[in-house]
């Protein structure tokens, strides 16, 4: 029986020791090959173009060109490899920006090898993955960082948001594309809808989920299991 082809990964992190550690860990997995490394976003774009990896592991805070700026440029390419952001708890604002820019996954840097390998496999297969701890931190930031009086529950779930109203099948489709980083025009093209119709669906989704913007809608949907991480 033929062994499955190795998944090709590029590591982009300004800390050489971190890159070495991740590379060493992934070697233990056996079916993941690190085909390139970079210490900043500008170098990362060149390495990705040269190696065409299956998945990119991206730090957000780097010199010259940070991870968010690199991600914004990368997602304009066709095809663009899926990006797994490796973050820390003090990167919430950057993570929100990366979500809007099209990152497909988010993990904290203290994950286990099993979790990291699973995330790489999920993204390579076309899926998305958001570590629950990251989602909880973002939800806490959104509810507690803007003067909210009720905060969130210990597990990171919203305690001051009303129960979500049921979504129609079309609204769920729109929500899933929102979670994938699609703009209204792109959602319309994907679902063969007018952009104005998409805007109406987005407004309905926000209303039914009890949130004010698209980012909160995606986080709320992840919490409720309406979209997969």
N, C-alpha and C positions, 0 to 999 in steps of 0.2 A: 504494500500500500504506500502511495506517494505521500510524503510529509507535506503539510500545507506550507505555502510560501511564507517567508518571514515578513512581518509587518515592518515597514521602513519608517524610521522616526528621526526627526531633527530636533535637537535640544537648543533652545535659545535662552540663555541666562548669563548675566554679567559676572557671576561668581564661578570661577573655574572649578573650585572644590565641589560646588553643588552639581555642576555638569558631570564631573568625574564620578561622584557618588551615584547619580541617577544612571549613568552609563553602566557602571559596575552592577547595579541592581538589575537592570533590564537584561544584562547578559545572562543572569541566572534564570530568566524566564525561558530562554532557549529559542523562542520563535519571534523575538523582536530584535531588529537590527538598527543600531544608531548609525545613520549614514552621513550625518553632518552635525556640526556644532557652530554656535555663534555667540558672541558676547554682547551684541546690541542689535537693535532692530534693522539697521541699515545693512549690516553684515548678514543678518538673518534672511532678508529678502533675497540676497544673492545666493546664499547657500540653498534656500528652498528652490530657486529657479534651476540651480545646477543639479540637484539631487531628486527633485519631484517625490517627496516623501508621502507616505500614507497618512501620517498624523504629525502635527507640530506641537511640541511642548514649549509653552511660552511663559516666561516671567514678564511681569508688567513694569517693574521699576528698573530701568537700565539707562546708561548714559547715551549720548548722541541722539538716538531714536529709541523712545521707550516702546513697551509692548503694545500699548494702545495705538500709537501712531503707525507702528508696523502692521498691526491687524487691519486698520482702516485701509492701508494701501494693498495689503494682501487680498482682502475680500473683493477688490476690484478686478482681480485677475480671474481668468477662466481657462482651466479650472483652478480653484483655490483649495488647498488641502484643509481638512478640518483642524481646528486649533483647540488644544486643551490648555487652559490657563492654569498655572500653578501659582497660588496666591497665599497671602497671610491675612490675619484678621484686620490689620490696619490698612488694607487695600480696598475697602468696600466701594469707594467712589470710582476707583479704576475698574473694578469688576463690573459695576453698573455700566460704565462706558464700554467695556469690552463686550458686554451682552448686547448693547445696542449696535455695536460694530460687527457682530456676527460670530463671536466665539461659540464653539459647540459644547464646551465642557469646562468645569471649574473644580479644582481640587485644592485642598490645603497642602502645604509642603510637608506636613508630617504624616502623610498617608502611608499605608503599608504597601509593600511590593504588590500584593494581590489586588489591592484597590487600584493602584496605578496601572497595572497590566489590564485589569478589567475595563478601566476607562479608555485606554488606548484601543482595545478591541471593540468597544462600543462605538467610538467615533469612527474607526476604520470601516465599520459595518454601516455607517450612515446615521447612527443614533446620536443622542445628546445625553450628557450626564452632568448633574449638578450635585455635589456632595451636600448632604443634608445640613452639615454644620455651616457651610457657606450660605445656604439659603436662610438658615436661622439667623445668622449674623446680619444679612441684608435686611431681612424683615424687621429685626430689632432696630437697625439704623433708620429704616423708613418710618417706623412707628414711634421711636423714641427720640430721634434726632431732630424732629421738627416741632417740638413743643407739644407732643401728644400727652394727654393726661392719664390715659389708661394703660399704655405700654403693651407688653406682650406677655404671654404665658411662659413658664419655664422651658417648654420645649420649642420656643421660638414661634409658635403660632399666634396669629393675631387674635387679641381678645376684645378689640373694640370695633371689629368689622362685622357687619351683619351677615347672616347666613346668605350664601350665594344663591341667586335664583337659577333655575334650570336654564341651560343654554340650548338653542336649537342646534341641529346637526350642522347647519351652515355656519353658525356662530362658533362652534367648536373647530371647524375647519379653518376659519379665519384666525381664531386664537392660536392654533398650532403653528400657522405660518407666522404670526406675530412672534411667537416664541422662537422661531427659527431665524428671526432677524429681518423678515421681509418688510419692506415699506408698503404703503397702501397700493401704489401703482403695481408693484410686483405681485401683491396678493391678488389684485384684479386680473392680472395676466394669467396667474396660475389657476384661478377659479373661473376665468372667463366672465368676469363681472366688471361693470363700470366702476371707476374710482370713487364716484359719489356713493354708489351702493356699498362699497367696501367701508367708506367712512361711517355710513349709517350702522353697519354691522359692528364696527369697532366701538362706536358710541354705545351700542346696546350691550356689548360685552363688558365695557367699563361699568356701566350702570348696574348690570346684573351681578357683577363680582364685587360691587361696592368700593371701587377704587377710582383714582383720579387720572391715571396715565397708563401708558402701555407697559412700562417697566413694572409697576405695581401689579398690573394685570397678569403678567407672566409669572411673577413671584407667587401671586395668589393662586394661579392655575397649577403651579408646581406643588404648592402646599395641599391643594385639594385633589391632586392626582388627575387633573383634566389634561395635562400634558406630561409626558415622561421626561425624567431628567437624564 
